Amino acid sequence: MEYSFYDFLKLLGALALFLYGMKIMSEGLQKFAGDRLRRILTAMTTNRVTGVLTGVLITALIQSSSATTVMVVSFVNAGLLTLSQSIGVIMGANIGTTVTAWIISALGFKVDMAAMALPLLAVGVPFLFSGKNNRKSAGEFIFGFSFLFMGLSLLKANAPDLGRNPEMLSFVQNYVDMGFASVLLFVVIGTVLTMIVQASAATMAITLIMCANGWISFELGAALVLGENIGTTITANLAALTANTQARRAALAHLVFNVFGVIWVLCLFNPFTAGVAWFVDNVMQTTDPAVAVSFKLSAFHTTFNICNVLVMIWFVKLIETTVCKLIPSHEAEAEYRLRFISGGMLSTAELSLVQARKEITLFAERIHCMFGMVRDLLHTDEENDFNSLYSRIEKYENISDSMEVEIANYLNSVSDGRLSTDSKTKIHSMLREVTEIESIGDSCYNLARTINRKHLSNKDFTPKQYEHIHQMFKLVDGALSQMILLVEDTHHAVDVNKSFNIENEINNYRNQLKTQNVVDVNNKEYDYQMGIHYMDIIGECEKLGDYVVNVVEAGSLVKEKKA
């Protein structure tokens, strides 16, 4: 079979379409379904067992474990599933895909999800050009979903067609008499084949052909099946190439889960395969040798995945810890996760409020970190570094929106219980703090947008303007640092007057620079447009200072009442 360089380019193009579909689908999903889908998926994956059942159901319906794991990576990338929840769904996907093997064995039929791609594009076009953001986001999700399956289909179509040319693999007959070394070799062959073909079901069909032709025994066919379970993880790992740290961890968890499963089955390989063969020969009692070996391979595939889940489901935390160590998180890729209240309310309202106070402090620290990025952005000139840092600030703005909603929902849930008057006052104060801290995040993003507009204009501030901006940033940074001390202060040892004094300094400095800006523009020290960018930064800093004082006032009111 000839495979030209042009065919290879088509393969790369299919991979590009697949990765682009993954990216668009994740972004559209995040914008359209964010909180709602997250709650639904969280309800469906409340524990390991329901997570596994969810994976089984989805994969059995769409007939592709690769598609299921790609979706899971997308959900993790969008923040809709945690890493622990995704591992359960991936385990279930491995069981669900065994349905495909039985269909291939019995009917030689496989549902082609890619056939729905073009009709879905037709459905998505009106949404994509809608004036409403929700509909537009839904259109992006539909387009990404379609491109993803089109990419998967084109990857299979443009890969070397090993399924229709099984004679290419007849050489394996030379390696069937090496004992357990043959088993290990065929595990490697199964892995490589599935990585090439991009579908374990297609490799299963190749395995059935090889066994039916008598090239290899059932035992070596089972070894190929084990390799296919490792090779099928390549799809999710490819999908995770453009994703964040948590999504890459989810894809790696799929690989770790299957590798560990193959290792323990290889340790029990002979009795395991003998038991499956006995079951098919004595229970199913088929007379056709080709059908018998097909049923044996399908039964082995199903038994292996079910047993693997039953064994590995107890080690979800170990798998999670392993992938976290293999792919450490970077500060540059901070993930949105609530740290203190993600487990729900505690037994008493007072303890729940302590948790909420810690989460609000973390929220304030993240916003302070976001302001630090804005300061760095002002002096970042290299294009790639600037765009990367600007994207991080955008991500932090989205994180601040999500944290505001989650903390507010938690506080509202706590307020539904039996509370003292003091606790109710605390909740009211905390809700105001959360709102104002989120407004600080909005101000930081507005500052970044102004700096971005200045960057796109290819003009720069004068040394004197930079000096004034640095001084204003220093005042704001001091206000934020003092605010964090007050937010986490539970013993009322921090003096609130210092925050009010900083705010007065910010206001006075803003007024001074506003007057000076008019003089400088008239004296042609810089043009009018640079004056606008300059005063937008100064004015936004003053607004940010107001939000800081609002947070401080909210906390101080509670302390005054308690005093």
Buried (B, 14 or more C-beta within 10 A) or exposed (E): EEEEEEEEEBBEBBBEBBBBBBBBBBBBBBBBBBBEBBEEBEEBBEEBEBBBBBBBBBBBEBBBBBBBBBBBBBBBBBBBBBBBBBBBBBBBBBBBBBBBBBBBBEEEEBEEBBEBBEEBBEBBEEBBEBEEEEBBBBBBBBBBBBBBBBBBBBBBEBBBBBBEEBEEBEEBEEBBEEEEEBBBBBBBBBBBBBBBBBBBBBBBBBBBBBBBBEBBBBBBBBBBBBBBBBBBBBBBBBBBEBBBBBBBBBBBBBBBBBEBBBEBBBEEBEEBBEEBBEBBEEEEEBEEEBBBBBBBBBBBBBBBBBBBBEEBBEBBEEBBEBBBEEBEEEEEEBBBBBEBBEEEBBEEBBEBBBBBBBBBBBBBBBBBBBBBBBBBBBEBEEEEEBEEBBEBBBBBBBBBBBBBBBBBEBBEEBBEEEBEEEBEBBBBBBBBBBBBBBBBBBBBBBBBBBBBEBBEEEEEBEEEBBEBBEEBBEBBBBBBEBBBBBBBBEEBEBEBEBBBEBBEBBBEBBEEBEEEBEEBBEEEBBEEEBBBBBBBBBBBBBBBBBBBBBBBBBBBBBBEEEE
